[in-house]
Each structure stands twice: as C-alpha cells, then as structure tokens.
C-alpha cells in the first residue's frame, strides 16, 4: 500500500487545480500593494525616527501573524466535521486506512493554498532588509515563527474538527482553543504574578505564539527557541490526538442518555414551550433562525463580565490609562470574535437551508422571500447585533469616563490644543460607529454569500475578506497618509479630519455592501434557491440569416452571391 495515499492524491489533485496557482499570485500581488502603501507611509518624518525598515517589517509581520493564526479557524475547523455530516468519513475506514492517513490527507489538502499565500508574501517582507534597521537573523526567525504558527493553527482546527459534527461548534471550539493559546497562557502567568507585569515569569506563556512573536528580535533568544520548540510539540500533539480520535468519533452518537438537566438546559437555550409556540405563530422564520438563544445570552454574559472587569481595573490601577492599554487590545480580540460569529451565523442559516432543501420547502408555503430575509435579519439583530451594541456602549462609557478623569501631561506642559484625552474620545466614538456598521454589512453580505457559495467556509472567508479585511487595509492607509500631511500644516485639526475621513469611508463602504446584498437577495432569492446557489443565465436566441441557400446537388457548381 502507498504511504499516506490520501495525501499523495490530494497533492496530485492540487497540482492540476487552477486555484493553486492563483493562490500564489493573488497574495503576492496583495503583499506588493501593501508594501507600496507602507513605503509611502515610511517616508514621513514620524516613521523616519523609528526606522523605515523596522516600520515596514513590523507592519508586514503583524499582518502575516494574524493571517497565520486565522488559517486554522477558516480552513481546517470544518474539514472533518463536513465529512461526518455528509456521511463520507465512515467509508474511508471500511478500507485499511488509518487515522493518520486521513489526518495527513486533510492537512495537506487544506494547508497548500494557505501555505502558498504565506510563502508568496516572504519576498516582500525581505525588502525592508535593504532599508536598514533589521538584521538577517531577525528576518529568518520571523519566517520560522510564522510557518510554525500556521502549523499550530491548522493542527488546532483539525483536532477540534475531529471531535465535532456541527460546523458552528467546530469553528467556535477552534476559536476558543486558539485564543486560549495566544492570549490565555500569558494571562495565566500575569494572574500568577498578581497582575504585575514586572514580576511575571514566563511559564505557560512559553506555549503561546504571542510570546514567540515578542522574542523574534533576539531580546530573549534562549526563550525564543524554547518557546518555538514547545509550540511545535503542541502542534504535533494536536495532530496525534486527532489521529487517535477520528476513527472513534465519526459515528453518529446516540442522544438517549441525556441526564435530568436536559429540560433546564433546553429552557435556557430555547425559552419555554409557550413562548416558542407564540413566536412560531407570529414570525415563523425568526423562530426557525433564532431558536437557539445561547449565543445572544453568552454575549450578554460577556458584556456584564467586561463591565465588571473594566471598572475593577480602573479602581485597581493607579494610572487610568493602564485600563485602556489592557482592555483596548482585549476589545479588539472580542470585536474580531463577534464579527466572525456574526458572519458564520449569517451564512449558515441560508447555506444549511439550501443544502438540506428546507428553503425550497418553505418557498412552497405562503411565506415569501421577503419574509424569509426579514426573519433571518431579525434573528441576527436579536442574537448578535443587540448584545454587541450593549458591549460597545459599555466599553465606550468606560473609556469616556477614563478620558475625563485622567490627568493630561500635555496640558500641564501648557499644550491645550492637542492631547491624548480628545484623541481617546474620538477613537472611542469612531470605533463604536464603525464597529456597528461593519457588523451590519457583514450580516447582510454574509446572507447573500451563504445563499450562493457551494461551501460554508468559503462564504465565511469571502465575507470577512471583502467586507472587513481588505477594506480595513485600504481605508487605514487613506486615513493615516493624510494625517501626517495635516500634522505638518494644521496640527490642531489633523486628528479630527483624519478620523472623519476614516468614519465616512467605512460607513460608505458598509452602506454599499448592504445595498448590493439587499438588491441581490430581493431580486434573485427564489431562482438562486431553485438552482442550488447558481445564478440563472439569460440566453438570447440567435437570429438565423435570411439568405441561406440549400447545399448544391452533386455535380452542380455552388451558387456564389
């Protein structure tokens, strides 16, 4: 028998796919565009003080690190659970294949495009070496760190997917596992040190990719290699557990052995039977899309937890700005999680309904496509957007209180027209507006792609890239580039003008996505469901020429007109 036959087959199939070659060209082109923008920014006086090469490499390193961490969430988290839902995973184990054959095949088939995308960006990341401020050792340590982080992310996705059947649970489990590795391990060390960063000792942090990222500059070179090796061991451990678990976890489990807590859990997740029956009579699609109330209630619980922790940190730390430094990145992570959650919820309902035929059955009833779309959007607002608005309001209120209470060092120095207080207030307001606008656009566009795409992970990835990631890079450059020019001319109003440009462009982008998604859903909903996601193509009949003559008989010359 051939060694790793599924991996060999996937490699042969990938070599003949057109997308494999586009997967190298498109990331390289995007990296080139990003490098051009960063090069323009690095020509400013502010970046000149830091070092152009260091600044360019830092931007590329953070973008590549985020890409490497998110690969497992979007690529491998549904690799095995999809096979379980389709019933094809059990067929593989009717042969003499082993668990490691299946895991190796899935790892190879799903990691090739992602790995090509990372490798294609490496030449652009090497250009800052020519600008100075960066050593060759730091560059190669960063490349090794990024490849190792991607391997860890892919392995985590396969591990969670091997024990999951539902796609949403697989993505949520992968997200929690990655967040625990990246941010949870350093937080445990910080908690053991009494929340004093000067006394914190790296113990659990050694297994965190974030800790490896912070030590690529050879500040703690011994810890870098130790942490890199430990991260590699954790990745192989995930693959080993997946190989052991996938042959035993592909069968459909019986649910008859539920304990006495099931009714209470059902009431917490689905409300009471009377409330569900009343909602079914009034809004059947909303009842179908929002039966599970647990995501919204988890976000409400997170909102309360963030509010308590935020105001506790304000009382705990002597400097009010410390709470902003701690909770600012934390809110960024939570915003990313809620955005991915919103996109997955928006895509999954229409995708699953089209795949299992539920949407076709609903369209046979008197329910119209407009009512289906309105019910799904109402469910998204109740489950995710409503609690997210409350969470954003809590964070903005805490930030505003801190900005009003903190001492302004520039004001004590006599500078009254430009200080961190008004910058913080402006950032909070702009961030709240753009966050809600991005969520709404991601929800509407995710509904449309969930209806048209053949695979749910593809719909989620495209929605995130088109609505969030790519516009964020473009709009961020369009905001930062005028800022430095305005600081040189009219520094008093530079930040206000730059923030107004950022908010206006973001809201205009989101309005455009919402308009396109609404128009497509309203005009093509029924035909897209009937054609299984494919758009109907209107063919125009070709008019035959009127001067056609019959072919000549044998022995007669052709008639030339």
Buried (B, 14 or more C-beta within 10 A) or exposed (E): EEEBBBBBBBBEEBEEEEEBEEBBEBBBEBBBBBBEBBBEBBEBEEBEEEBBBBBBBBBBBEBBBEBBBBBBBBBBBBBBBBBBBEEEBEEBBEEEBBBBBBBBBBBBBBBBBBBBBBBBBBEBBBBBBEBEBBEEEBBEBBBBBBBBBBBBBBBBBBBBBBBBBBBBBBBBBBBBBBBBBBBBBBBBBBEEBEBEEEEBEBEBBBBBBBBBBBBBBEEBEEBBBBBBEBBBEBBEEBBBBBBBBBBEBBEEEEEEEEEEEEEEEEEEEBBEEEEEEEBEEEBBBBBBBBBBBEBBBBBBEBBEEBBEBBBEBBEEBEEBBBBBEBBBEBBEEBBBBBBBBBBBBBBBBBBBBBBEEBBBEBBEEEBEBEBBBBBBBBBBBBBBBBBBBBBBEBBBBBBBBBBEEBEBEEBEEEEEEBBBBBBBBBBBBBBBBBBBBBBBBBBBBBBBBBBBBEEBBBBBBBBBEBBBBEBBBBBBBBBBBBBBEBBEEEEEEBBBBBBBBBBEBBBEBBEEBBEBBBEBBEEBBBEBBBBEBEEEEEEEEEEEEEEEEEEEEEEEEEEEE
